[in-house]
Amino acid sequence: MSCLWVFGLLALALLAAPARAASPAGDVPRTWDGASAFVRIEDEDYRWVVIGGLARAAYMGRILKSLTAAEPRGVIIHLHDCGDPGRQLDLRSQARFMASLGYVVFVPDSQRRKNRPITCDLERRLRFADAPVRAVQEMREQELEYALARVLAFPWVDPEQIFISGYGEGGDAVLDYAPDTTRPAIRGRIAIGATCRLGVSLRDTTPTLILISRNDRWHRHSGWPTAGGLCRHRSGGSRYVEIFEPDGTLHDALIYGESRVALWNFLVRASF
């Protein structure tokens, strides 16, 4: 058997083999499988209530299936901060508030990815200086892209009312993300407690809201005491980027009433 013939058979075998997802993107679906969902529904007493939990849970599945194309719903895809999203009470508070405004909110779980680098210590409010920040940023953007594709598959989704949002590390990923122009436009980007250290994408005119507490203790402990100033610098004075800084110390800038008003106003403006 000649070497040339063997090489030919090997080439044919490689061409016939099914394509495999490149690492680390191959485990991206795990983040959606572990996603949480938050939906506003009307209870038996005709009151609006927000129900939340794992999207794959039976009760959440029934709620999502009850939504119909006759009453299309806007969606917010919300990326959690560094660390385990299950331990982030502020994350759930953010998602519940967004859902209370009438949007269906999905929170993918980035920590479900295999060999996911740990970039912070939630309990000590510290980010690790040697963490592979850029690599994690790319992972979070892959997860966001995958979540967008899954959201668009729901028949009840209004494709003209899709927002992307993030908290801390997730907020930085949202700010750096450049939407796929082949899909329906993203109505707006929201970043809560972001540092902007990896940039703010200005490749399109997507309305963007950045919420940062003026004295965020996470930023102070991690070496970014002037995150608001950095976000202003990175956004280059773009008229499409709004930065709102409530007077507080909490990393969850959305906990403040004035921030919630700012977010509601932003969503209203961006929706038209």
Phi and psi in degrees as GROMACS dihedral restraints (atoms count N, CA, C in turn):
[ dihedral_restraints ]
;  ai    aj    ak    al  type     phi  dphi    fc
    3     4     5     6     1   -73.5    20    10
    4     5     6     7     1   154.7    20    10
    6     7     8     9     1   -63.5    20    10
    7     8     9    10     1   -35.0    20    10
    9    10    11    12     1   -64.2    20    10
   10    11    12    13     1   -40.5    20    10
   12    13    14    15     1   -66.6    20    10
   13    14    15    16     1   -42.1    20    10
   15    16    17    18     1   -62.5    20    10
   16    17    18    19     1   -41.9    20    10
   18    19    20    21     1   -61.7    20    10
   19    20    21    22     1   -38.1    20    10
   21    22    23    24     1   -64.2    20    10
   22    23    24    25     1   -43.5    20    10
   24    25    26    27     1   -62.8    20    10
   25    26    27    28     1   -39.6    20    10
   27    28    29    30     1   -65.0    20    10
   28    29    30    31     1   -40.6    20    10
   30    31    32    33     1   -64.3    20    10
   31    32    33    34     1   -41.0    20    10
   33    34    35    36     1   -63.8    20    10
   34    35    36    37     1   -39.4    20    10
   36    37    38    39     1   -63.8    20    10
   37    38    39    40     1   -40.1    20    10
   39    40    41    42     1   -66.9    20    10
   40    41    42    43     1   -37.5    20    10
   42    43    44    45     1   -67.9    20    10
   43    44    45    46     1   -34.7    20    10
   45    46    47    48     1   -79.2    20    10
   46    47    48    49     1   -19.9    20    10
   48    49    50    51     1   -67.6    20    10
   49    50    51    52     1   143.0    20    10
   51    52    53    54     1   -64.6    20    10
   52    53    54    55     1   144.9    20    10
   54    55    56    57     1   -69.0    20    10
   55    56    57    58     1   141.6    20    10
   57    58    59    60     1  -113.7    20    10
   58    59    60    61     1   141.2    20    10
   60    61    62    63     1   -66.4    20    10
   61    62    63    64     1   138.2    20    10
   63    64    65    66     1   -71.5    20    10
   64    65    66    67     1   144.4    20    10
   66    67    68    69     1   -76.1    20    10
   67    68    69    70     1   141.3    20    10
   69    70    71    72     1   -93.7    20    10
   70    71    72    73     1     8.9    20    10
   72    73    74    75     1   -66.7    20    10
   73    74    75    76     1   -18.4    20    10
   75    76    77    78     1   -61.3    20    10
   76    77    78    79     1   -25.0    20    10
   78    79    80    81     1  -103.9    20    10
   79    80    81    82     1    13.1    20    10
   81    82    83    84     1   -58.1    20    10
   82    83    84    85     1   -39.8    20    10
   84    85    86    87     1   -55.8    20    10
   85    86    87    88     1   -24.7    20    10
   87    88    89    90     1   -62.3    20    10
   88    89    90    91     1   -31.3    20    10
   90    91    92    93     1   -68.3    20    10
   91    92    93    94     1   -34.7    20    10
   93    94    95    96     1   -77.8    20    10
   94    95    96    97     1   -35.2    20    10
   96    97    98    99     1   -62.2    20    10
   97    98    99   100     1   -27.6    20    10
   99   100   101   102     1  -101.2    20    10
  100   101   102   103     1    13.9    20    10
  102   103   104   105     1   -70.0    20    10
  103   104   105   106     1   149.0    20    10
  105   106   107   108     1   -99.1    20    10
  106   107   108   109     1   154.2    20    10
  108   109   110   111     1  -130.8    20    10
  109   110   111   112     1   147.3    20    10
  111   112   113   114     1  -133.8    20    10
  112   113   114   115     1   125.4    20    10
  114   115   116   117     1  -135.0    20    10
  115   116   117   118     1   136.3    20    10
  117   118   119   120     1   -88.1    20    10
  118   119   120   121     1   127.2    20    10
  120   121   122   123     1  -131.5    20    10
  121   122   123   124     1   166.6    20    10
  123   124   125   126     1   -98.5    20    10
  124   125   126   127     1   125.0    20    10
  126   127   128   129     1   -84.8    20    10
  127   128   129   130     1  -175.9    20    10
  129   130   131   132     1   -67.9    20    10
  130   131   132   133     1   -15.6    20    10
  132   133   134   135     1   -99.5    20    10
  133   134   135   136     1    15.7    20    10
  135   136   137   138     1    62.6    20    10
  136   137   138   139     1    34.4    20    10
  138   139   140   141     1  -110.9    20    10
  139   140   141   142     1   146.4    20    10
  141   142   143   144     1   -78.8    20    10
  142   143   144   145     1   127.3    20    10
  144   145   146   147     1  -134.6    20    10
  145   146   147   148     1   153.0    20    10
  147   148   149   150     1  -105.0    20    10
  148   149   150   151     1   125.3    20    10
  150   151   152   153     1  -106.7    20    10
  151   152   153   154     1   131.5    20    10
  153   154   155   156     1  -136.0    20    10
  154   155   156   157     1   158.6    20    10
  156   157   158   159     1   159.6    20    10
  157   158   159   160     1  -176.1    20    10
  159   160   161   162     1   -59.5    20    10
  160   161   162   163     1   131.2    20    10
  162   163   164   165     1   -61.8    20    10
  163   164   165   166     1   -28.4    20    10
  165   166   167   168     1   -83.7    20    10
  166   167   168   169     1    -6.0    20    10
  168   169   170   171     1   -65.0    20    10
  169   170   171   172     1   147.9    20    10
  171   172   173   174     1   -58.2    20    10
  172   173   174   175     1   -44.1    20    10
  174   175   176   177     1   -68.4    20    10
  175   176   177   178     1   -35.7    20    10
  177   178   179   180     1   -71.3    20    10
  178   179   180   181     1   -35.1    20    10
  180   181   182   183     1   -61.1    20    10
  181   182   183   184     1   -40.6    20    10
  183   184   185   186     1   -64.5    20    10
  184   185   186   187     1   -39.7    20    10
  186   187   188   189     1   -65.9    20    10
  187   188   189   190     1   -45.6    20    10
  189   190   191   192     1   -65.3    20    10
  190   191   192   193     1   -36.8    20    10
  192   193   194   195     1   -71.0    20    10
  193   194   195   196     1   -21.8    20    10
  195   196   197   198     1   -76.5    20    10
  196   197   198   199     1   -15.6    20    10
  198   199   200   201     1   -73.9    20    10
  199   200   201   202     1   141.8    20    10
  201   202   203   204     1  -128.5    20    10
  202   203   204   205     1   158.1    20    10
  204   205   206   207     1   -66.9    20    10
  205   206   207   208     1   -19.4    20    10
  207   208   209   210     1   -66.2    20    10
  208   209   210   211     1   -25.5    20    10
  210   211   212   213     1  -128.8    20    10
  211   212   213   214     1    76.5    20    10
  213   214   215   216     1   -59.6    20    10
  214   215   216   217     1   144.8    20    10
  216   217   218   219     1  -118.7    20    10
  217   218   219   220     1   143.7    20    10
  219   220   221   222     1   -76.6    20    10
  220   221   222   223     1   157.3    20    10
  222   223   224   225     1  -131.0    20    10
  223   224   225   226     1   142.4    20    10
  225   226   227   228     1  -121.3    20    10
  226   227   228   229     1   121.6    20    10
  228   229   230   231     1   -94.7    20    10
  229   230   231   232     1   118.2    20    10
  231   232   233   234     1  -114.9    20    10
  232   233   234   235     1   119.1    20    10
  234   235   236   237     1   -92.5    20    10
  235   236   237   238     1   129.9    20    10
  237   238   239   240     1   -73.9    20    10
  238   239   240   241     1   169.1    20    10
  240   241   242   243     1   -76.5    20    10
  241   242   243   244     1  -178.3    20    10
  243   244   245   246     1   -63.1    20    10
  244   245   246   247     1   154.5    20    10
  246   247   248   249     1    91.4    20    10
  247   248   249   250     1  -177.1    20    10
  249   250   251   252     1   -73.4    20    10
  250   251   252   253     1   117.6    20    10
  252   253   254   255     1   -63.9    20    10
  253   254   255   256     1   -24.3    20    10
  255   256   257   258     1   -66.2    20    10
  256   257   258   259     1   -18.2    20    10
  258   259   260   261     1  -102.3    20    10
  259   260   261   262     1     4.6    20    10
  261   262   263   264     1  -100.4    20    10
  262   263   264   265     1    89.0    20    10
  264   265   266   267     1   -62.7    20    10
  265   266   267   268     1   -35.2    20    10
  267   268   269   270     1   -65.9    20    10
  268   269   270   271     1   -32.1    20    10
  270   271   272   273     1   -62.3    20    10
  271   272   273   274     1   -46.2    20    10
  273   274   275   276     1   -65.2    20    10
  274   275   276   277     1   -36.6    20    10
  276   277   278   279     1   -62.9    20    10
  277   278   279   280     1   -41.6    20    10
  279   280   281   282     1   -61.5    20    10
  280   281   282   283     1   -48.8    20    10
  282   283   284   285     1   -63.4    20    10
  283   284   285   286     1   -40.0    20    10
  285   286   287   288     1   -65.8    20    10
  286   287   288   289     1   -39.1    20    10
  288   289   290   291     1   -64.9    20    10
  289   290   291   292     1   -45.3    20    10
  291   292   293   294     1   -60.0    20    10
  292   293   294   295     1   -41.2    20    10
  294   295   296   297     1   -67.4    20    10
  295   296   297   298     1   -31.6    20    10
  297   298   299   300     1   -64.9    20    10
  298   299   300   301     1   -17.9    20    10
  300   301   302   303     1   -85.9    20    10
  301   302   303   304     1    -0.4    20    10
  303   304   305   306     1   108.0    20    10
  304   305   306   307     1    -2.3    20    10
  306   307   308   309     1   -90.8    20    10
  307   308   309   310     1   149.7    20    10
  309   310   311   312     1   -88.8    20    10
  310   311   312   313     1   125.3    20    10
  312   313   314   315     1  -110.6    20    10
  313   314   315   316     1   129.6    20    10
  315   316   317   318     1  -116.4    20    10
  316   317   318   319     1   136.0    20    10
  318   319   320   321     1  -123.7    20    10
  319   320   321   322     1    95.6    20    10
  321   322   323   324     1   -63.9    20    10
  322   323   324   325     1   153.2    20    10
  324   325   326   327     1  -106.4    20    10
  325   326   327   328     1    97.7    20    10
  327   328   329   330     1   -65.0    20    10
  328   329   330   331     1   -26.6    20    10
  330   331   332   333     1   -70.6    20    10
  331   332   333   334     1    -9.2    20    10
  333   334   335   336     1   -79.0    20    10
  334   335   336   337     1    -8.7    20    10
  336   337   338   339     1   -72.1    20    10
  337   338   339   340     1   145.6    20    10
  339   340   341   342     1   -71.7    20    10
  340   341   342   343     1   139.4    20    10
  342   343   344   345     1    56.0    20    10
  343   344   345   346     1    35.4    20    10
  345   346   347   348     1   -69.3    20    10
  346   347   348   349     1   121.5    20    10
  348   349   350   351     1   -61.8    20    10
  349   350   351   352     1   142.2    20    10
  351   352   353   354     1   -93.5    20    10
  352   353   354   355     1   125.3    20    10
  354   355   356   357     1  -110.8    20    10
  355   356   357   358     1    -3.0    20    10
  357   358   359   360     1  -157.2    20    10
  358   359   360   361     1   169.2    20    10
  360   361   362   363     1  -116.8    20    10
  361   362   363   364     1   104.2    20    10
  363   364   365   366     1   -61.8    20    10
  364   365   366   367     1   -39.6    20    10
  366   367   368   369     1   -67.6    20    10
  367   368   369   370     1   -37.6    20    10
  369   370   371   372     1   -94.1    20    10
  370   371   372   373     1     0.7    20    10
  372   373   374   375     1    54.8    20    10
  373   374   375   376     1    48.5    20    10
  375   376   377   378     1  -126.6    20    10
  376   377   378   379     1   137.3    20    10
  378   379   380   381     1   -99.6    20    10
  379   380   381   382     1   138.7    20    10
  381   382   383   384     1   -77.0    20    10
  382   383   384   385     1   126.3    20    10
  384   385   386   387     1   -64.0    20    10
  385   386   387   388     1   -29.5    20    10
  387   388   389   390     1   -96.9    20    10
  388   389   390   391     1    11.7    20    10
  390   391   392   393     1   -67.2    20    10
  391   392   393   394     1   143.9    20    10
  393   394   395   396     1   -75.8    20    10
  394   395   396   397     1    72.9    20    10
  396   397   398   399     1   -60.2    20    10
  397   398   399   400     1   -46.0    20    10
  399   400   401   402     1   -64.4    20    10
  400   401   402   403     1   -40.9    20    10
  402   403   404   405     1   -63.6    20    10
  403   404   405   406     1   -41.4    20    10
  405   406   407   408     1   -66.7    20    10
  406   407   408   409     1   -37.8    20    10
  408   409   410   411     1   -58.0    20    10
  409   410   411   412     1   -43.7    20    10
  411   412   413   414     1   -65.2    20    10
  412   413   414   415     1   -37.0    20    10
  414   415   416   417     1   -63.0    20    10
  415   416   417   418     1   -43.7    20    10
  417   418   419   420     1   -65.4    20    10
  418   419   420   421     1   -35.6    20    10
  420   421   422   423     1   -70.6    20    10
  421   422   423   424     1   -34.4    20    10
  423   424   425   426     1   -61.3    20    10
  424   425   426   427     1   -43.1    20    10
  426   427   428   429     1   -65.2    20    10
  427   428   429   430     1   -37.7    20    10
  429   430   431   432     1   -66.3    20    10
  430   431   432   433     1   -43.4    20    10
  432   433   434   435     1   -61.5    20    10
  433   434   435   436     1   -41.4    20    10
  435   436   437   438     1   -66.7    20    10
  436   437   438   439     1   -42.1    20    10
  438   439   440   441     1   -63.1    20    10
  439   440   441   442     1   -38.3    20    10
  441   442   443   444     1   -60.8    20    10
  442   443   444   445     1   -42.6    20    10
  444   445   446   447     1   -63.6    20    10
  445   446   447   448     1   -40.4    20    10
  447   448   449   450     1   -69.1    20    10
  448   449   450   451     1   -39.1    20    10
  450   451   452   453     1   -63.4    20    10
  451   452   453   454     1   -42.8    20    10
  453   454   455   456     1   -65.8    20    10
  454   455   456   457     1   -15.1    20    10
  456   457   458   459     1   -80.6    20    10
  457   458   459   460     1   -14.8    20    10
  459   460   461   462     1   -75.2    20    10
  460   461   462   463     1   130.5    20    10
  462   463   464   465     1   -68.5    20    10
  463   464   465   466     1   -20.3    20    10
  465   466   467   468     1   -90.9    20    10
  466   467   468   469     1    -3.2    20    10
  468   469   470   471     1   -77.8    20    10
  469   470   471   472     1   133.9    20    10
  471   472   473   474     1   -84.6    20    10
  472   473   474   475     1   106.6    20    10
  474   475   476   477     1   -65.6    20    10
  475   476   477   478     1   -12.5    20    10
  477   478   479   480     1   -93.8    20    10
  478   479   480   481     1     2.2    20    10
  480   481   482   483     1  -130.8    20    10
  481   482   483   484     1    54.1    20    10
  483   484   485   486     1  -111.4    20    10
  484   485   486   487     1   123.5    20    10
  486   487   488   489     1  -115.2    20    10
  487   488   489   490     1   151.0    20    10
  489   490   491   492     1  -118.3    20    10
  490   491   492   493     1   141.7    20    10
  492   493   494   495     1  -144.4    20    10
  493   494   495   496     1   160.5    20    10
  495   496   497   498     1  -159.2    20    10
  496   497   498   499     1   157.6    20    10
  498   499   500   501     1  -120.2    20    10
  499   500   501   502     1   125.6    20    10
  501   502   503   504     1    58.6    20    10
  502   503   504   505     1  -118.7    20    10
  504   505   506   507     1   -55.3    20    10
  505   506   507   508     1   -39.8    20    10
  507   508   509   510     1   -66.3    20    10
  508   509   510   511     1   -34.3    20    10
  510   511   512   513     1   -65.9    20    10
  511   512   513   514     1   -39.5    20    10
  513   514   515   516     1   -62.5    20    10
  514   515   516   517     1   -38.4    20    10
  516   517   518   519     1   -65.3    20    10
  517   518   519   520     1   -41.2    20    10
  519   520   521   522     1   -64.1    20    10
  520   521   522   523     1   -40.7    20    10
  522   523   524   525     1   -67.5    20    10
  523   524   525   526     1   -31.4    20    10
  525   526   527   528     1   -86.6    20    10
  526   527   528   529     1    -9.5    20    10
  528   529   530   531     1   -77.7    20    10
  529   530   531   532     1   132.2    20    10
  531   532   533   534     1  -105.5    20    10
  532   533   534   535     1   113.3    20    10
  534   535   536   537     1   -58.3    20    10
  535   536   537   538     1   148.6    20    10
  537   538   539   540     1   -73.3    20    10
  538   539   540   541     1   117.4    20    10
  540   541   542   543     1   -72.8    20    10
  541   542   543   544     1    -8.7    20    10
  543   544   545   546     1   -83.6    20    10
  544   545   546   547     1    -6.7    20    10
  546   547   548   549     1  -108.7    20    10
  547   548   549   550     1   167.6    20    10
  549   550   551   552     1   -54.4    20    10
  550   551   552   553     1   142.6    20    10
  552   553   554   555     1   -62.9    20    10
  553   554   555   556     1   143.2    20    10
  555   556   557   558     1   -77.2    20    10
  556   557   558   559     1   129.3    20    10
  558   559   560   561     1   -70.5    20    10
  559   560   561   562     1   -31.1    20    10
  561   562   563   564     1  -173.7    20    10
  562   563   564   565     1   162.1    20    10
  564   565   566   567     1  -119.5    20    10
  565   566   567   568     1   140.9    20    10
  567   568   569   570     1  -129.9    20    10
  568   569   570   571     1   130.1    20    10
  570   571   572   573     1  -129.0    20    10
  571   572   573   574     1   125.0    20    10
  573   574   575   576     1  -112.1    20    10
  574   575   576   577     1   122.8    20    10
  576   577   578   579     1    66.2    20    10
  577   578   579   580     1    25.3    20    10
  579   580   581   582     1   -76.3    20    10
  580   581   582   583     1   159.3    20    10
  582   583   584   585     1  -100.4    20    10
  583   584   585   586     1   -23.8    20    10
  585   586   587   588     1    66.3    20    10
  586   587   588   589     1    12.2    20    10
  588   589   590   591     1   -68.0    20    10
  589   590   591   592     1   -20.6    20    10
  591   592   593   594     1  -102.0    20    10
  592   593   594   595     1     9.8    20    10
  594   595   596   597     1   104.2    20    10
  595   596   597   598     1   166.9    20    10
  597   598   599   600     1  -127.5    20    10
  598   599   600   601     1   115.2    20    10
  600   601   602   603     1   -65.9    20    10
  601   602   603   604     1   126.0    20    10
  603   604   605   606     1  -118.2    20    10
  604   605   606   607     1    27.4    20    10
  606   607   608   609     1   -79.7    20    10
  607   608   609   610     1    -4.1    20    10
  609   610   611   612     1  -146.9    20    10
  610   611   612   613     1  -172.4    20    10
  612   613   614   615     1  -108.9    20    10
  613   614   615   616     1    31.0    20    10
  615   616   617   618     1   -65.7    20    10
  616   617   618   619     1   122.8    20    10
  618   619   620   621     1   -58.9    20    10
  619   620   621   622     1   136.8    20    10
  621   622   623   624     1  -134.4    20    10
  622   623   624   625     1   133.9    20    10
  624   625   626   627     1  -119.7    20    10
  625   626   627   628     1   125.9    20    10
  627   628   629   630     1  -115.0    20    10
  628   629   630   631     1   121.6    20    10
  630   631   632   633     1  -110.1    20    10
  631   632   633   634     1   116.7    20    10
  633   634   635   636     1  -136.4    20    10
  634   635   636   637     1   124.8    20    10
  636   637   638   639     1   -63.3    20    10
  637   638   639   640     1   137.0    20    10
  639   640   641   642     1   -60.0    20    10
  640   641   642   643     1   -32.4    20    10
  642   643   644   645     1  -123.0    20    10
  643   644   645   646     1    45.5    20    10
  645   646   647   648     1   -51.4    20    10
  646   647   648   649     1   117.7    20    10
  648   649   650   651     1   -70.3    20    10
  649   650   651   652     1   -26.3    20    10
  651   652   653   654     1   -62.4    20    10
  652   653   654   655     1   -47.6    20    10
  654   655   656   657     1   -66.3    20    10
  655   656   657   658     1   -37.1    20    10
  657   658   659   660     1   -65.2    20    10
  658   659   660   661     1   -42.7    20    10
  660   661   662   663     1   -73.4    20    10
  661   662   663   664     1   -25.8    20    10
  663   664   665   666     1   -97.2    20    10
  664   665   666   667     1    -1.2    20    10
  666   667   668   669     1    98.3    20    10
  667   668   669   670     1    15.3    20    10
  669   670   671   672     1  -124.3    20    10
  670   671   672   673     1    66.4    20    10
  672   673   674   675     1   -67.5    20    10
  673   674   675   676     1   -16.0    20    10
  675   676   677   678     1  -122.2    20    10
  676   677   678   679     1    50.8    20    10
  678   679   680   681     1   -60.7    20    10
  679   680   681   682     1   -35.7    20    10
  681   682   683   684     1   -60.4    20    10
  682   683   684   685     1   -43.0    20    10
  684   685   686   687     1   -65.0    20    10
  685   686   687   688     1   -37.9    20    10
  687   688   689   690     1   -66.5    20    10
  688   689   690   691     1   -39.9    20    10
  690   691   692   693     1   -64.0    20    10
  691   692   693   694     1   -40.0    20    10
  693   694   695   696     1   -63.5    20    10
  694   695   696   697     1   -40.0    20    10
  696   697   698   699     1   -65.8    20    10
  697   698   699   700     1   -45.5    20    10
  699   700   701   702     1   -69.7    20    10
  700   701   702   703     1   -28.2    20    10
  702   703   704   705     1   -82.3    20    10
  703   704   705   706     1    -8.6    20    10
  705   706   707   708     1    60.4    20    10
  706   707   708   709     1    27.4    20    10
  708   709   710   711     1    71.4    20    10
  709   710   711   712     1    18.9    20    10
  711   712   713   714     1   -59.5    20    10
  712   713   714   715     1   134.8    20    10
  714   715   716   717     1   -73.7    20    10
  715   716   717   718     1    -6.2    20    10
  717   718   719   720     1   -93.6    20    10
  718   719   720   721     1    -4.7    20    10
  720   721   722   723     1  -112.9    20    10
  721   722   723   724     1   123.1    20    10
  723   724   725   726     1  -113.3    20    10
  724   725   726   727     1   130.0    20    10
  726   727   728   729     1  -115.3    20    10
  727   728   729   730     1   122.1    20    10
  729   730   731   732     1  -118.5    20    10
  730   731   732   733     1   125.0    20    10
  732   733   734   735     1  -119.7    20    10
  733   734   735   736     1    95.9    20    10
  735   736   737   738     1   -67.9    20    10
  736   737   738   739     1   152.9    20    10
  738   739   740   741     1   -82.7    20    10
  739   740   741   742     1    93.7    20    10
  741   742   743   744     1  -165.6    20    10
  742   743   744   745     1  -179.3    20    10
  744   745   746   747     1  -117.7    20    10
  745   746   747   748     1   -10.0    20    10
  747   748   749   750     1   -77.1    20    10
  748   749   750   751     1   139.8    20    10
  750   751   752   753     1   -63.7    20    10
  751   752   753   754     1   -34.7    20    10
  753   754   755   756     1   -79.9    20    10
  754   755   756   757     1    86.2    20    10
  756   757   758   759     1   -66.5    20    10
  757   758   759   760     1   -15.8    20    10
  759   760   761   762     1   -79.4    20    10
  760   761   762   763     1    -5.9    20    10
  762   763   764   765     1   -73.0    20    10
  763   764   765   766     1   -20.8    20    10
  765   766   767   768     1   -82.0    20    10
  766   767   768   769     1   138.2    20    10
  768   769   770   771     1   -56.6    20    10
  769   770   771   772     1   -40.8    20    10
  771   772   773   774     1   -67.0    20    10
  772   773   774   775     1   -28.9    20    10
  774   775   776   777     1   -70.8    20    10
  775   776   777   778     1   -37.5    20    10
  777   778   779   780     1   -66.4    20    10
  778   779   780   781     1   -37.2    20    10
  780   781   782   783     1   -65.3    20    10
  781   782   783   784     1   -42.4    20    10
  783   784   785   786     1   -61.8    20    10
  784   785   786   787     1   -41.0    20    10
  786   787   788   789     1   -66.3    20    10
  787   788   789   790     1   -44.9    20    10
  789   790   791   792     1   -60.5    20    10
  790   791   792   793     1   -45.1    20    10
  792   793   794   795     1   -62.0    20    10
  793   794   795   796     1   -39.8    20    10
  795   796   797   798     1   -62.9    20    10
  796   797   798   799     1   -46.0    20    10
  798   799   800   801     1   -61.6    20    10
  799   800   801   802     1   -40.2    20    10
  801   802   803   804     1   -63.8    20    10
  802   803   804   805     1   -48.5    20    10
  804   805   806   807     1   -63.5    20    10
  805   806   807   808     1   -42.8    20    10
  807   808   809   810     1   -72.1    20    10
  808   809   810   811     1   -18.0    20    10
  810   811   812   813     1   -79.1    20    10
  811   812   813   814     1    -9.3    20    10
